[in-house]
C-alpha cells in the first residue's frame, strides 16, 4: 500500500512539474503540506521526493526544502517582461519561435565554430545521451546542447536569446516525463539523440544548409512529438 501511495504522489508531483504548475526553481509544498493534501505519511512524502530527486526533477536543500528542476546556475536572470511558459499553447508558440531562431544559429555555427566550441557541443550531447532514465538531467543536458550551438554561432544575440529562455524552453513530451524511470520511453529519447547527432555532424562538417535543415527537422519533430503526447494524455 505504501508503495502505491508513493507512486501516486510521485506521479502527481511529476505532472505538476511537467504542466508548469510548479515552475523550474519553484519551491515544492512542505512535507507537512503534502501530508495534509494527500492524506499520506511523512514516509510516503519523503519516498516520493527521493524518487523525483533520482529522476533529476527535484533538488532538496537542507533547511530550505525541495525545488523543482533548478535552472542553470550561471547567474543569468530572465529578461524583464519575459513571457512565462506555462501551458501547452505557450510551448507550441515557443517551439515555432525557436525553429526560426535556432535554424539560423545552427547555420552560423557551421560557418563560425571553433574547435573548442565543437568540443563543448559534443560534450553536451554526451551528457544528454548518458541521461536516459533521468528526465531532469536530460532536460538540462538538452538545453546545454542548444545553448552550445547558439554560442558557436559567433553572434552574442543568439547566445543571449537562448540563455534568457532558460531550460524551460525544452518542451519535453509527456512520454519522456510522465513515466516512472523503469518505464522510460526510450524510443523517443533515442530519436532525439539521433537528431542531435545529425545537427552536430553538419556543424562539424561546416555545412551551413545541412545544419539549418537538421535543426529545423529536430524542432519540427519536437513540436509534433509534444502535440501528440499532449493529445494522448490531456
N, C-alpha and C positions, 0 to 999 in steps of 0.2 A: 504493500500500500504506500509506504514512504517513497519507494522508487517511482511509482506512478505520480504521486503528488509532486515530486521533484521534477519529473519530466514535464508535467503540465505547467508548473511555474516557470521552468526554463523556457518552454515554448512561448508562453505569454510574454515574458520579458524580451525574448528574441524578436517577437513580432513587433513589439513597441519600438524597438531599436530600428528594425528594417523599415517600418512605416513612417519613421520620423517623429513619432510621438515622444520618443526620447532621442534628442539630437546628440551628435558627437560632442563629447565634453560635458554633457549634462550629468548631474548627479542623480543616481537612481534613488527611489524611495528608500528610507532607512529599513533596517531589519524589522523593527517594531511595526512600521507602517505596512510592510509586505505581509507580516504575520497577520495583522488585522484585516487587511484587504482580502487575503486569500484563505484565511482561517487555517493556517498551517503552522507547524512548529518552527522554532529557530533553526533546528537541524535541517529541515527541508529548505528553508531560505538560504542557508549557507551552502548547502549542496548545490542548489540551483546556481548561485553566484560562482561557485567553483567551476561548474560546467561552462558557464559563459566566459570565465577567465581563460579556460583551456582553449576555447574557440577564438580567443582574441577579441571578443565583443565587449568585454568589460575589464576594467582595471580597478583594483581596490587599493586604496592608500590608507594605511593605518592611521586611525584617528580622524580621517576625513570622510571616509565612505567609499562607495563604488561609483565609478563613472563609465559612461558608455563610449566606446570607440574613441579614445583620446586622440585629438587631432595631432598632426605632425608638430613636434616640439621645437620648431625653428624660430619661434617668437613672432611669426607673421600674424598680423591681425587682419581680419576681414576688412575689405574696403567699406567705408561709411555708406550706408544705404544699400548694401548688397542684399540681394533677394534670397530669403531662405528657401531651401529645397525640402518641402515638407509633404508633397503629395505626388501621386503618380504622374499627374499632368505636368507638375514642375519638372520632374525628372525627364520626361519626354522633351519638353522645351529645352532643357539643358543639353540633352544629347544632340538635338538639332543644332544648337549653338556651337557645341564642341566639334561637330562634324565639319563645319566651315572653318573654324579656327585651327583645329589640330591637323587637318589635312595639309594646310599650307605650312604649318610649323614643321611637319614631317618632311615636306619637300625641302624646306630650308635646312633642316638638319642633315639631309642627304648631301646638300651642297657645302655646308659650312662646318660640320662637326670636326672636332679634334679627336685624336686617339684616346685621350683621357676621357672625353665625353662619351665616346663609344663604349669604353670600359664601364662607365657609370650606367649606361643604358643596359648593357649586358648583365651587370651585377643586379640591377633591379629585376630583370627578367628571371635570373637565377633564384632570387629570393621569392618571387611570385610562384615559380614552378615548385619550390620546396614548401609552399604554404597550403597545399591541398589538405582539406580537413580542418583548416583553421580560418574561418571566414574573415575575422577581423584582421589577421595578419595578411591575408590575401588582399583585402581592400587597401591596406597601407602600401603593400608592395606594388599593387596595380597603379595606385596614384603616383608612386615614385617613378615608375616606368614612364608614365605620361609626362611627369614633370621633367624627367631627364631628356626626353625628346624635345620638349619646349626649350630647355636650356641649350641644347645642341643646335638650335636654330640660329643662334648668334644674335637674336633680336630680343632685348630685355623686356619688351612689351608682352611677348608671348610667355616668357618666364613668369612675369608678374601676374598675368591673367590666370594662368593655371594655379600658381601658388595662392592667389586670392580666392579661387573657387574652393580650394581645400579638398580633402579626401572624400567629402560627401558628394563630389561630382561623380564618383564611381557608382554607377547605377547597377549594382549587383542584383540580378534577377532573384526572385524568391527561391527558385530551385537551387541556388547556391547558398542561400542563407537560412531559409526556413526548414531546416532539416537537422537532425542530430548528426554529430560528427560521423558516426558509423554508417550513416545512410547518405553520405555526401554525394551530390550529383556530379560524379567525376566526368561524365561526358561533356557537360557544359564547360567545366573547368579546363579540360584538355583542349577544347575548341578555342578558348581564349588564349591559352598558351601558344597554340599554333598561329593564331592571328598576330600575337605579339612578335613571334619569331619572324613572321613574314615582314613586319614593319622593320624590325632590326636588320634583317638581311638586305632590304632595299636601301636603308640608310647607310649600312656598311659598304654597299656597292656604289654609293654616290649616285644612285638612280632616283632622281627627283620625282619623276612621273610615277614610278612604281611605289615609292614611299608614300606619296599622297594617296594613291589608289588603295594601298594596303591599309592605311589609317582610315580612309573613308569606308572601306569594306568592314573593318573591325567595328567602327562606331555604328554603322548601319545595322550590323548583326547584333550589336549590343542593344540597340533600340528594339529590334524585332524580338530578341530574347526577353527583354524586360516587359514588353507589351504582352507577349504570350504567357509569361508566368503570372503577371498581374491578372490577366483574364481568367486563368485557371484557378487562382487561389483567392480572387477578390470576391 
